[in-house]
Amino acid sequence: MTDTATPLVGKVAFVTGAARGQGRSHCIRLARAGADIVAIDACAPVAEHNGYPPATPEDLAETVSLVEGEGRKILAGEVDVRDLAGQQRVVSNAVEQFGRLDIVVANAGVLNWGRVWEISAQQWQETLDTNLTGLWNTMKSVVPAMIDAGNGGSIINISSAAGIKAVPGCGHYCATKFGVVGLTNSLAVELGEFGIRVNSVHPYGTDTPMGNDLSMYQVFQDHPHYIHSFSPGALPTDSLAAPDLISDIVVWLASDASSLVTAAQIPADKGYLKI
C-alpha cells in the first residue's frame, strides 16, 4: 500500500523552470512526497521584453538546497528549454544516475505584454520558442526514456488560464498556452498505450516573479477597458495564489490518486474561467 504522505517514493521527477516560483515549489513538494528530482533552468535572460528579472544560478542552487533538505536527491543543470540537445543530455544523465524517469513537470515559460499587431517579431518568437517549442523539446527529451523504462508515468504541462480563455494584451502568450493544450491532448492519446498520462494545469494570478510583473499595468493604463477581461474569480480573492497551491495539484497528478485522469485541463483559477 502506498504511504499517503509519501506517494511518490521510488519515483523520479523532471522539472523545468525549477530555479524559483512555481518550478521551485513543484520540486520541493514532489520531493516531500518522496520523489528524487531532476531540475533545469536557464538561469539567464531568456526574453528581452520580460518585465521581471531572470532567474539566477543562485536561485537554482537554493532549489537544490531545499530539495536536499527534504531528504531527497537532486540532479540540477543550467539548461534553457530551447536547447533540445541540452535537455536530452540532462535526461540521459538522470536515467544513468537514477535508473528511471516517472514524472515530468513542464513548467518553464515566459510572459510579456503588448498588443498582437504591435509586438516585434523578436517578442513573438522568444515567447513561442520558450513556451511552446521549449515544451516540445522537453517532450522529445523525456518521452523515449519513459517508454523505455516501461513504468508508465505522468506528464504535467503547466499552461495557464490564458490557455483556455484568451485575454487582451498578451495574445502571443495566449497562443502558446493554447498550443500547450493541443500538445497535451495529442500526447495523452499517443502515450496511453504505454500507461503514460498527460494533463495540463491552468493557473491564474500566481505569486511568482512573472505574476508580479508590474509592466502589465501599463497595458491597463493605456487600454483601461482590458481590465474587464481579468475577473477575480468566483472564490474570495485578496491576493495572488501561492505557488504551493498549484503544487498541490501537481503532486496529485503525479500520483496514482489521479490514475483515471489523462488529457484533462485542470483549472487552478478560483473559478475565473467560468466568470
N, C-alpha and C positions, 0 to 999 in steps of 0.2 A: 504494500500500500504506500502511495506517495505521501510524504510528510507535507501537510497543508502549509506549513511555514516555509518550507524549502522545496517547492515542487520541481525545481529545475536542477537538482543535484545530479552531477554527472554529465550535464549538457554544456555546450559551448555556444556563446552568442557573439555575433559580429555586429558592431555598431558604428555607423558613420556619423561624422559631425559630433564627435564624442568629447571635445575639449571642454564644453561648457553648456549651459542652457538645458534644453531637453535631452540632448545626447548624453551629457554627464549624468543627468538624473536617471536615464534609462540604464546606463552602465551600473550605477550604484544599486538600483532596485533589482536588476537581473542578478547581480552578484549576491545580494542579500537573499534572493530566492534560491541560491545555490549554484548558479552558472559561473563558469570561467568566462573571461571577456577578451575579445579581440576588438581593439578600438583604433579608429583612424580619424584624423582631422587635418585639414590643410595647414592650420596654424599660421596663416599668412593672408594677406589681402586676396580676395577672390573675385570681387566685383567693384569696379571703380565707383559706381553710383550708390552703393550702400550708404545709408545714413548712420550706421553704427560701426564701432571699431571691430576689426577681425579678431578671431581667437589667436592665442599665442602659444608657443611651446610650453610656457609656464602653466597655462590653463590645462593643457593635456597632461602635464606632469602631476597637477593637482588631482585630475580624474584618476590617474594611476594610483596615487596615494590613497584616495578614498575607496577605490575598489579593493586594494590590498588590505585596507582597514576593515573590510567586511570578511576578510579571511579567504579571499579567492585569488586566483592567479589572473594576470592580465598581460597580454601582448599588445603593445601600442606602437603606432607609427605615424609620422607626419606625412600623410598622403592625401592629395587632393582627389576628390571623387572623379574629377575629369581625367585623371590618369589611370586608364584601364590597366596598363602593364603594372603599375604600382599596386593597384588593388589585387590583381591576380597574384603578385608576389607575396603580399601580406597573407592572402588566403592559403597559399601553398605553405608558407611558414607556419601558419596556425594549425593546419592539418598535421604537419610534421611534428609540431610541439604537443598538440592536444589530442591528435588522433581522430578528430571528428569535427563537424560543424552542424549545429542543430537549429539555431535561431539567428535570424538576420533582422536588424532594425535599420532600414534605410532612412536615416534621419537628416542627413546633410542637405542644406538648402539655403538660398538667399532670397531676400525681399527688398525691393526698392520701388520708388514711386515715380509716376508720370503717366500722362495720357498716351494711349496706344500710338497715335499718329505723331506724337511729339518726342517720344524717346528716341535715342540714337540706335543705330544698328548694333553698336557695341553693347549697349544696355540690354537690348533684346537677346543678343547672342550669349552674353555672360550668364543671364538668368536661365536661358534654355539649356546651356551646356552644363550648368551645375545641377539644376533641379530635375531635369528630365534625362538628358544624356548621362549625367553622373549617376543617376539611379539605374539606368540601363547598364552602365559599366559595372555597378555593384551586382546586378542580377547575373550578368555574364560571368562574373568572377566567382560567385558563390554557388550557383545552381549546380554546375557539374560536380563539385565536391560533395554537395548534399545528396545528389543522386547516387554517386559512387559509394557513399557511406551506407546507403540503404536503411537509414534510420527514420525516414520521414522528416518532419520538421515544420517550422513555422517561419514564414517571411512576413514582416510587418513594415509596410511602407507608410511613412509619415507624409500625408498630403496636407490638407488644410480645409477649413470650412469654405474657403475660396476655391476649392476644387470641386465643390458641389453647387454653390451659389455664387456666381461671379459678382464682383464688386467693381465700382469705378475707381480709377486712379492707379491700378496695378494690373491691367489686363494681361500683360506679359507674364506676370506671376500666376494669375488665374489659369492661363493657358497651360503652363507647365503642370500645375497641380491637377487640372482636369486630365492631363496626359498621364499622370501617375495612376489615376483611377483606371484608365484604359489598359495600361500595362499590368496593373494588379489583377484585373478581372481576366485578362487573357492568360496570364501566368497561372492563375488558380485553376483554369480549365486544363492547361497543358501539363501542370505538375500534379494534378490529382492522382494520377495512376501511380505516382511514386510516394503517395502519402504525405506530400508537402502541401501545407495550407498557405494561402496568400491572402492577406487582408490589408486594407488601408485605414488609417486613423486620421480624423479630421478635426484638429484643434482650432480654437478661436480665442484670440486675446490671451496669449500666454506670457507669463512674466519672465522673459528672456531678453537678451540684448536686442534681438530682432523685434520682439514685441514692444519694446520701449523706444523704438526709433522715432525721435521727435520730428523727423523730416516729413512724416505723414501729415502733420498738422498744417504744413504749408499748402498741401493739396486741398485740405478742408478750408483754409483761408481763401484760397483762390477760387474754389468751387464749393461754397457752403452747402449747396443742396445735396452734395455727395454724402453728407453725414447721415442722411435718411436711409442709406443702404447698409449702415452699420448699427443695427439694433442691439440692445444689451442682452437680448435673450429672454427666455421665459422665467428662469430662476433669478432670485435676487442677485445682483451683480454690483459689487462696490470696489472691485479691483481685478487686475489680470489674474488668470488662473495660475497656480503654482505648477511648475513642470512635473512635480511629483504626482499630481493628479492625472496627468497624461500617462505617466509611468505605470499607474495602477492598471490602466487598460492594456498597455504593452505587456506587462507581466502576465495578465490573464490570457492574452492572445498567444503568448509564448508557451503557455502551459497546456496540459491535457484537459483542463477545465473548459477550454473552448474547442474541443475536438470536433464538434459539428459545424464549426464556423469557418467558411472559406468564401472567397470572392465577395466579401462584405465590406461595406463602407461604414465604419464605426464613428459616429459623431462624438466629439468631446467639446461641446459648444453651449451648454446650458439652454438648449432649445433654440439657439439663434437661427438655425436653418429652417425652423417652422414659423418664424415670426415675419 
